[in-house]
Amino acid sequence: MATVSERLQSVKARIPEGVELIAVSKFHPVEALREAYDAGQRYFGESRVQELSAKVMQLPDDIHWHFIGHLQTNKVKQLVRANVDTIESVDSIRLLQLIEAEAAKAERKIKVLLQVHVAKEETKTGFLPEELINLLNSEVIDNLKWVEIVGVMGMASNTDDSSRIEADFEAIAETFRHLQQGIMSSHTSFKQISMGMSHDFPLAIKHGATMVRVGTDIFGEREY
Ligand SMILES: *Cc1c(COP(=O)(O)O)cnc(C)c1O
């Protein structure tokens, strides 16, 4: 079997310049992350607060840590105080405001992405596109001093039907453009679209992804 560094190189070869690769390392041991780090990887994605915090302490501090999992309100404080760079999975205004409050207390700048729900599975979380466009008003945005909204994140339906996957990615990109041309138009740092995983990232890139989140193709299957 190929090594982590070989797999990483072959994933990178499929990603054009200007698209950031987030190596999704959840459930994998620190040694695997270290191997990717030594091969030059600096963006890592984790989905559990406890696991991210533990890994942050064991690895160099020039890593950009992305939180990509469902964030419970009682874990926000711990996550903000870990060296997290971007919280990709903000799925409510309440959570956004809670992150702002904890970031203010910790005096730490945090980037966030708003999670958009377009997939047909009920289990996936996030704002519905219309809901997001209505909820994100200027009062909410003006009150953010420590949190910076840098874009949107989303997942396509879990299916082999590539036309369905493409429609989902297009709906995420469309939501981004709507916000970028509307409520976020004066925010130049609002420019990221995080979408695409191991099985569908080339389609996500085709539809405008600026970040892809790839786990299995780099680290192999996860053991739960
Ligand atoms: C686990 C996960 C990924 C990576 O999935 P792979 O299929 O292993 O590439 C990407 N995004 C999110 C939100 C995840 O939870």
The ligand as an SDF file (V2000), in Angstrom:
LIG
                    3D

 15 15  0  0  0  0  0  0  0  0999 V2000
  -14.9130   13.1480    7.1140 C   0  0  0  0  0  0  0  0  0  0  0  0
  -15.2460   14.3680    6.3640 C   0  0  0  0  0  0  0  0  0  0  0  0
  -14.6060   14.6740    5.1520 C   0  0  0  0  0  0  0  0  0  0  0  0
  -13.5950   13.7560    4.4720 C   0  0  0  0  0  0  0  0  0  0  0  0
  -14.2260   12.6420    3.9290 O   0  0  0  0  0  0  0  0  0  0  0  0
  -13.4110   11.5580    3.0390 P   0  0  0  0  0  0  0  0  0  0  0  0
  -14.4750   10.8330    2.3200 O   0  0  0  0  0  0  0  0  0  0  0  0
  -12.6590   10.7040    4.0050 O   0  0  0  0  0  0  0  0  0  0  0  0
  -12.5150   12.3180    2.1360 O   0  0  0  0  0  0  0  0  0  0  0  0
  -14.9170   15.8940    4.5460 C   0  0  0  0  0  0  0  0  0  0  0  0
  -15.8050   16.7300    5.0940 N   0  0  0  0  0  0  0  0  0  0  0  0
  -16.4490   16.4750    6.2390 C   0  0  0  0  0  0  0  0  0  0  0  0
  -17.4240   17.4550    6.7720 C   0  0  0  0  0  0  0  0  0  0  0  0
  -16.1930   15.2820    6.9060 C   0  0  0  0  0  0  0  0  0  0  0  0
  -16.8470   15.0250    8.0480 O   0  0  0  0  0  0  0  0  0  0  0  0
  1  2  1  0
  2  3  1  0
  2 14  2  0
  3  4  1  0
  3 10  2  0
  4  5  1  0
  5  6  1  0
  6  7  2  0
  6  8  1  0
  6  9  1  0
 10 11  1  0
 11 12  2  0
 12 13  1  0
 12 14  1  0
 14 15  1  0
M  END
$$$$
